[in-house]
Amino acid sequence: MSDGQSTAKATRKTTRFRQLLKSRELQFLLEAHNGITAKIVEEAGFPGIWAGGLCMSAQYGVRDSNEASWTQVLEMLEFMADATSIPILLDGDTGYGNFNNVRRLVRKLEQRGIAAVCIEDKLYPKTNSFIDGDKQQLADVDEFCSRIKAGKDAQSDGDFAIITRVEAFIAGYVSSAFREPLVLGVVNSVPFRMRTAS
């Protein structure tokens, strides 16, 4: 093992993920949904894993509408984290409920060595993002902000990342989508996809 590889393994997964976020170069994560696919991602040379909600649900044979419980997702993430040494970003949907659920989710993710979670601005239970944008039910901005704040307050590792996914674009609320990152004051905001004007 080279010095670079041993240094990378010694660095916390959260720190390595934050370095990916701050990198000046474009970084790619590959989706995985269980231990074997996570290992394949690592062996293929990707710097991190996207634990996508759609594929995590599909591997259980259920719809991407929070039909797989957050504890089932958490259990699978534990296998994925144990099988790999690269950081994992969880598609945390809406945070599986309100601010109390997000607070508990962040604590449990940190305990299992997950580097980051992405939370979207929709209501629980969520609707899959590929369904017609007019059917997307968005959370109130203040309620969504309370989820993110609760997650930030709950984290014990300063490098654990909470990323907001602004799906207001899908529903056509462009002014709301631009307001949310300013209100949240978080480091990262990911607009998922924008609906074309008709």
C-alpha positions in Angstrom: 0.0 0.0 0.0 1.4 3.4 -1.0 1.7 6.3 1.5 -1.1 8.1 -0.4 -3.4 5.1 0.0 -2.7 4.6 3.7 -3.2 8.4 4.4 -6.6 8.2 2.5 -7.7 5.2 4.6 -6.6 7.0 7.8 -8.6 10.1 7.0 -12.2 10.0 8.2 -14.9 9.4 5.5 -16.6 12.6 6.4 -13.4 14.6 5.9 -12.8 12.9 2.5 -16.3 13.6 1.4 -15.9 17.3 2.4 -12.7 17.4 0.4 -14.6 16.1 -2.6 -17.2 18.9 -2.2 -14.5 21.5 -2.0 -12.4 20.1 -4.9 -11.9 22.4 -7.9 -12.3 19.4 -10.2 -15.5 17.7 -11.1 -16.1 14.7 -8.9 -18.3 11.7 -9.7 -20.1 9.3 -7.3 -21.6 6.1 -8.4 -24.9 4.7 -7.1 -24.9 1.6 -4.9 -27.7 0.0 -2.9 -26.2 -2.9 -1.0 -22.8 -4.2 0.2 -21.8 -5.9 -3.1 -22.7 -2.9 -5.3 -20.9 -0.6 -2.9 -17.7 -2.7 -3.2 -18.0 -2.7 -7.0 -18.2 1.2 -6.9 -15.0 1.3 -4.8 -13.2 -1.3 -6.9 -14.1 0.6 -10.0 -12.1 3.6 -8.6 -14.9 6.0 -7.8 -14.1 8.4 -4.8 -17.5 8.0 -3.2 -20.9 6.3 -3.2 -24.4 7.7 -3.8 -26.9 5.6 -1.9 -29.9 6.5 -4.0 -33.4 6.3 -2.6 -34.9 4.9 -5.8 -32.4 1.9 -6.0 -32.5 1.3 -2.2 -36.3 1.0 -2.5 -36.1 -1.1 -5.6 -33.7 -3.6 -4.1 -36.4 -4.2 -1.4 -39.1 -4.5 -4.2 -41.0 -1.4 -3.1 -41.9 2.0 -4.6 -39.7 5.1 -4.0 -42.3 6.6 -1.7 -40.8 5.9 1.7 -42.2 2.4 1.7 -38.8 1.1 2.8 -38.5 2.3 6.4 -35.6 4.5 7.4 -34.4 1.7 9.7 -34.3 -0.7 6.7 -32.2 1.9 4.8 -30.0 2.4 7.8 -29.4 -1.4 8.1 -28.4 -1.6 4.5 -26.1 1.4 4.8 -24.3 -0.3 7.6 -23.4 -3.3 5.3 -22.3 -0.8 2.6 -20.1 1.1 5.0 -18.6 -2.1 6.4 -17.8 -3.3 2.9 -16.0 -0.2 1.7 -13.5 2.5 2.8 -14.9 5.3 0.6 -17.5 7.9 1.8 -21.2 7.4 1.3 -23.7 10.1 0.5 -27.3 9.0 1.5 -30.3 10.1 -0.5 -32.2 10.8 2.7 -35.4 11.8 0.9 -37.3 14.2 3.2 -35.4 13.1 6.3 -38.1 10.5 7.0 -40.4 12.9 8.8 -40.1 16.2 10.7 -37.1 17.8 12.4 -37.1 15.2 15.2 -36.7 12.4 12.6 -33.8 14.3 10.9 -32.1 14.8 14.2 -32.2 11.1 15.0 -31.3 10.2 11.4 -28.1 12.3 11.5 -27.0 10.7 14.8 -27.5 7.2 13.5 -25.8 7.9 10.2 -22.7 9.2 12.0 -22.7 6.1 14.2 -22.5 4.0 11.1 -19.7 6.0 9.4 -21.9 7.6 6.7 -20.3 10.8 5.4 -23.3 12.8 4.3 -27.0 13.0 3.8 -29.1 14.8 1.1 -32.5 16.1 2.3 -35.1 17.4 -0.1 -37.8 20.1 0.3 -40.8 17.8 0.0 -43.4 16.4 2.3 -43.2 13.0 4.0 -44.0 10.5 2.6 -42.2 11.7 -0.5 -43.2 11.3 -4.2 -40.5 10.1 -6.6 -38.9 13.0 -8.3 -39.5 11.5 -11.8 -43.3 11.8 -11.4 -44.9 14.8 -13.0 -43.7 18.0 -11.3 -47.2 19.3 -10.7 -47.8 16.4 -8.3 -44.7 17.2 -6.1 -45.9 18.4 -2.7 -43.4 20.8 -1.2 -42.7 21.5 2.4 -43.2 25.0 3.8 -39.8 26.8 3.7 -39.7 27.4 7.4 -40.5 23.7 8.1 -37.8 22.5 5.7 -35.3 24.9 7.3 -36.2 23.5 10.7 -35.3 20.0 9.5 -31.9 21.1 8.2 -31.2 23.1 11.4 -32.1 20.1 13.5 -29.7 17.9 11.5 -26.9 20.4 11.9 -27.5 20.8 15.6 -27.5 17.0 16.0 -24.2 16.2 14.2 -21.1 15.7 16.3 -18.6 15.5 13.5 -18.0 18.9 12.0 -17.2 17.4 8.6 -20.5 15.5 8.3 -22.3 17.1 5.4 -26.0 17.9 5.1 -26.9 18.8 1.5 -30.2 20.3 0.5 -31.9 19.2 -2.6 -34.1 21.9 -3.9 -37.0 20.2 -5.7 -39.0 23.4 -5.9 -37.6 23.6 -9.4 -39.6 20.5 -10.4 -42.8 21.9 -9.1 -42.2 25.2 -10.9 -41.6 27.4 -7.8 -38.5 29.0 -9.1 -38.7 32.0 -6.7 -39.0 29.6 -3.7 -36.1 27.5 -5.0 -33.8 30.5 -5.0 -35.0 31.7 -1.6 -34.4 28.4 0.2 -30.6 28.2 0.0 -30.4 31.8 1.3 -32.7 31.0 4.2 -31.0 27.8 5.1 -27.5 29.2 5.0 -26.1 25.7 4.3 -22.9 25.0 2.3 -24.4 22.9 -0.5 -27.6 23.0 -2.4 -28.4 20.7 -5.3 -31.2 21.6 -7.7 -32.3 18.2 -8.9 -33.7 19.0 -12.3 -35.7 22.0 -13.7 -39.1 21.7 -15.3 -39.2 23.2 -18.8 -41.6 26.1 -19.2 -44.6 25.3 -21.4 
